[in-house]
Amino acid sequence: MANDRSDHGTSGAAGDQSPEQIKYPVNHIVGIINGDTEAARAVKALRAGGFLDSEVHVAAGQAEADALHAQTGRGGLADLAIRFAEFLGVSDDEMETKALYEQAMRDGRFVFVIDTPSEVRRNEAAKILRDHGAHTVNYMGRLARTEIVPPPSERGV
């Protein structure tokens, strides 16, 4: 897991997408795991928990961070508005969260993005990630982000 990108054998990892294809992860659990051993164990547990390879995406490294940085995750007017806000130095919760995940990849940590179309799947994915040391776990809904596990800095860690 020392390479720039690691998908732990899962298909559809973020590194498989061109920057134009990166989208805001609606109905996904997104979390950070620090070490490669923990990340591999989390992938194994997700599979054992019934998650398909196509539902589990793991990204790490500079190339993945660069691809995320190049995109807003939005299209059309929303993309233009976000880019204009970034140009002006204005930030919001969504932009700050994206920056946190981008920095995690630059620091060699693993960002998990798990497709969770139902509340049951969302709770199961979040539990598995927490059980394997994940931090900064969020549910990315259509209209809002729900913090499940705050970043270490917000927990005094």
Secondary structure as GFF3:
##gff-version 3
##sequence-region A 1 157
A	DSSP	three_ten_helix	14	16	.	.	.	ID=ss1
A	DSSP	three_ten_helix	19	21	.	.	.	ID=ss2
A	DSSP	beta_strand	28	33	.	.	.	ID=ss3
A	DSSP	alpha_helix	36	48	.	.	.	ID=ss4
A	DSSP	three_ten_helix	53	55	.	.	.	ID=ss5
A	DSSP	beta_strand	56	59	.	.	.	ID=ss6
A	DSSP	alpha_helix	62	69	.	.	.	ID=ss7
A	DSSP	alpha_helix	76	88	.	.	.	ID=ss8
A	DSSP	alpha_helix	93	106	.	.	.	ID=ss9
A	DSSP	beta_strand	110	115	.	.	.	ID=ss10
A	DSSP	alpha_helix	119	131	.	.	.	ID=ss11
A	DSSP	beta_strand	135	140	.	.	.	ID=ss12
A	DSSP	beta_strand	145	149	.	.	.	ID=ss13
A	DSSP	three_ten_helix	152	155	.	.	.	ID=ss14
###
